[in-house]
Amino acid sequence: MNGLNKGIRKVEVALKWDPSPPGHAATDLDIVAAPYPASDPYGAPGYVVHFDSRSPDGTMYLNRDSKDGKGFGWDEVMTLELDRLDSRYARVVVGVVIQQRSEERTFVGVANPALRIREGYTVLTEDDFGTVLGATAATVAEFVRDGSGTWEFRPGIHGFEDDPAGFTSAMGKAHQP
């Protein structure tokens, strides 16, 4: 990395999926994100941002929330302003949860799911959740701050078979180096 590289600064995480067929319960995917302190990057998150919240400092927020996939284009969108995130945080994990309301659903039961993570016009990764079809939730990205304060993107989809509350507790503990 050279001295001119600013690293990852502001990213957009976007999801889309097709609505459930008539007569079936609505499919609801949610983006969740959590920062982890430098003092314990694989411990408890500083906080969790999801459909009902935003970060206390306004650096992580949901731009669009869909409960049924009936949006135009990207149904659910979250922005992470990593360059403004307090220096006490060294890691941010982003995940996707399938709400489990009237019936249990895994990614195999979600019609045409898609994920896109980009910085500005640069697409960092895209995915269709094909590697985690039996999962009810998945981590989709990790952002790590190096010693100079530059954020680095670490792609990877890792499935979980847990309820939303259990997933948000476990999502940052997995995949330690």
N, C-alpha and C positions, 0 to 999 in steps of 0.2 A: 504494500500500500504506500503510495507516495503522499507528500505533504499537501497536495492539491485535492486529494480525495475527501469529500465531505461525508461520505457514507450515506446511509439511509436516513432521510430526514422526516418525511411525511408520507405515510402510506394509506392506501384505500383497500379495504378488504370487502369484497362483494360476493354475494350468493344469489343464485337464481334456481328455480325449480318450477315444474309444472304443477298446477292445481291437482288435487285428488279427483278421481272420476266421480260423477254424480252418485250419490248414495253412500259414499265413503266419508269418514271423518277427514277434516281438513289437515293438511300436512303443514307443520310449523317448524321451520329451522331458525335457529338463533345463533348469532355471532356473539362470542364472549371473549374478553381480553383481560389479562391481569399482569401488572408489573410486579417484579420480585426484587427485593432489596439486595444491594451488593454484599451486605453482611451475611446473607443466607439465600443465594439465588435459586435454590431448589427446596426452600422451606415454604412457609405460608406466604401467600401474596399480600402485597400492601393493600389491595382492594380488588374487586372484580367489577368489570363494566359489562352490562348486558342490556337487554331490551328495556329494562325499567330504570336504568341509571346512566350516569356519565362519571368520568373521573372527577375528583374534587377540584383539580386544577384546570379542567376543561381540555386536557390534551388527548383524551380518548372519548369519542362520542358516536352514537348511532345516528346516521343521517336518514336512514330509511328502515322501516320495520314492517314486515309482512307476516301475517298470521296464517296465510293460505296459499302463497305463491301466485296470486292473481295480479301481480304488478306488471308494469311494462318494462321490459329489460331486466335489470338487476333488482331483485325483490328486497334484499336486505344489504345495507351498506354501512360500514363503520370506518371512521377515520382515526388514525393514530398519528399524533404529532410528536414523534420521538425526539426531535431536536429541541422541543420545549419541556420534555419530561424531566423532573427533578433528578439531579445527579446521584441521589441516594439509590436510585433504581438502576440495576445493571442488566436486567433481562425482562422481556415481555413475551408472554405466550398467548397465542390466539387459537381459539377453538370454535367448533360448530357443534351445537346440540340439537337433537331432534326432540321436540316436546312430546312427552308421553302422556297424552290425556285419555281418550276413550279406548285406545288400542295401542299395544306396543308396536313400535315401528323402528326398523333399521334402515340403513341407506339403500338396501336392495328394494325397499318399498317406497322410496321417494322417486317420483317420476322426473327424469332428466336433471339431476342436481348438477350444478356447476359452481366452481370457485374461481375467482380471479383476485390476485393480489398485485397491486401496481404502485409505483411511485411516479407521480406525474403521468406521462404517457408511456412510461416504460413498464411493461408487464414483467413482474418478477417471477410469477408462477401461475399456472392454471391447472385445474384438476377436476375430475368427475366423480371422485370418491369410489372409484372402481376397485381400489385395493383394500377398502374397509367396508365391504357390502354388509357384513354381519354386525357392524357396530351401531350403537345408538348415539355416539358422539365421537369426535375426533379432534386432536390438535392438528392445526393446519400450517402453523408458522411459529417461528421463534426468532426474536430479535435480541441480539446480545451486544452490549456496549463494551468496547475494548478499553484498554488502559488510557488511551488518548481521548476517550469520550465519543469515538465514532461508533455508530450503530452498524451492525452487520446482520444480514438476513440469512437465516438457516431454514430452507424449505424442508418439507416432509409431512406426510399425512400419517398419523398414528391413531388407530381406532381404540375405542373404549366401549365397554358394555356396562354402562352405569346410568343412573338417573341424573338429571341436570345438577342437583345439589352435590351428589357424589363426584361427578365429573369435575366441577369447579374446584373441589378440594384436591383432586388427584392430578389435574392436568399439568401442573408445573413440577410435579415430583418425578415424573417419568423421564426417561431418556437422558439420565445424567451421564456426563463424560466419564 
